[in-house]
Amino acid sequence: MATRGGIRATTNGVVMASAAPPSNTGIEADAEALADGGSRFEYYKQKIGFVAGPVLALVVWWLSSTKAPALPALMALCVTWWITEALPAAVVALFAAVGAVLTGLATPAVAFGSFGKPQLFLFVGSFFVAEAMRIHGLGERMARALTSIARGRLSLLVMLGVTSFVLSMAMSNAAATAIVLPIALSASAAADRKYQAAVVLMVAWAASVGGLGTPVGTPPNLFGIAALRHQGLDLGFVQWMGMGVPIGLVMMLALVAILAWFFGIKRGMVLPSSVRREPLPWCAGEYSVVAVVVLAIVGWLLPSIVQALAGETSSAAVWLRKHLSEEVVAVIAGGLLFVLPGGKRGAAASPARRPALTWAEATRIDWGVILLFGGGILLGDLANSTGLSAEWGRSLVALTSAHSTWGIVALCTAIAIVLSEVTSNTATATLMAPLAADLAHAAGAAPIPAVLGATLGASFGFMMPISTAPNALAYATGKVSIGQMVRAGIVFDVIGFALIVGGLRIICPLMGWGG
């Protein structure tokens, strides 16, 4: 069992609020924690980070020439505390809201309203489903099927990544991660911590990469398509896939290589498994969870299917986009678990008419990660509303003096990747897609490759839990530390940048999109 800041992850991979007070608040670690195997390096990293955060924030505020110097200072404070884990991540997110109010960046209604954003309820509904999968053993059953096919650690890692990749092309990367993650955690429950970290990162990052493949795979794609229409290019579903799928597949190969290298996973390494092999009878709770998962998948896919069949402007497609959001589907699916029949497998003493999920069980989900992502949304919204993101972008253009088509593409892609680490990918795409076109026109370069580079780069951001919803879900398992995510993520960011620019350099001329 792993514990981080009051959040614990069971061997089955479900994250729950710990009933006992955490032994390490992040400010100081007691001798018992060190004696129990806590790293002395982690101890000093947290203590130094706690002091370095405010110091760095003051330096950034003093040196900043932006219109709102408090915002980059607040970002420096939060990122430092997140990276060093000086405080629990959810507490840092709450401090971000407090800091925004104290420095006049936002009113209390705006700052704390970020923790009630619609997208956060995708987490709530998904966590309900994941908890029910654990309780009734459905995740273990599916994990048993995967481990019976996989020949070792590397093949299981690839299988989980491919599953997440494919699902993400048809639904949001967060939804795909929420479906695959409980299965992955059950399948790797008996493995060492390094392998478990690789597994959760594979599921999350493969979902982000898979989202590049289709227009509906991730919200930034839609903003990119809208910006392209202003440039006279109306990309259809198949045309986008012709660009996105090849780049995504190459990135998947790179992702496998990076995680295998970073976590020391080699071919032939056997996967120790605690998953039971004997056939087990299905229980009512499992049937209920399967029904809910199928309903959620249909609900997440339905708007895209109707749009493809009836057209984007059809009344049915417009109604579904307006009313059947991913958050609505997730909450409906999660809420049905409190109505559908349950009953734990092999628990003869359990109530005969218990629902598939009780509220006592639902309260064990990770509410901390919801606060964490809410804080990330707040910082991203403030960066966009204060003009800080645009100011950084213009400064980088002036600094690099990029003027050729592929110089602009490289610059826009790099800016989008960097911004996506500290703001949401949707906010990054909203800013960068039109800005890339303007920068290209100003430099006399082709705008379409620049918009595509900015759009694809906005879906990156593999270094921080706040960067994307899949990252937050992966961190919530307690199986991967922020340090591991940062170190592996920066490598993938750099390689992904090269693959985006190189892929567009090949595909755009072939498709007649300039360059």
Secondary structure by P-SEA (a helix, b strand, c coil): ccccccccccccccccccccccccccccccaaaaaacccaaaaaaaaaaaaaaaaaaaaaaaacccccaaaaaaaaaaaaaaaaccccaaaaaaaaaaaaaaaccccccccccccccaaaaaaaaaaaaaaaaaaaaaaaaaaaaaaaacccaaaaaaaaaaaaaaaaacccaaaaaaacaaaaaaaaccccaaaaaaaaaaaaaaaaaaaaccccccaaaaaaaaaaaaacccccaaaaaaccaaaaaaaaaaaaaaaaaaacccccccccccccccbbbbcaaaaaaaaaaaaaaaaaaaaaaaaaacccccaaaaaaaacccaaaaaaaaaaaccccccccccccccccccccccccccccccaaaaaaaaaaaaaaaaaaaaaaaaaaaaaaaaaaccccaaaaaaaaaaaaaaaaacccaaaaaaccaaaaaaaaaaacccaaaaaaaaaaaaacccccccccaaaaaaaaaccccaaaaaaaaaaaaaaaaaaaaaaaacccccccccc
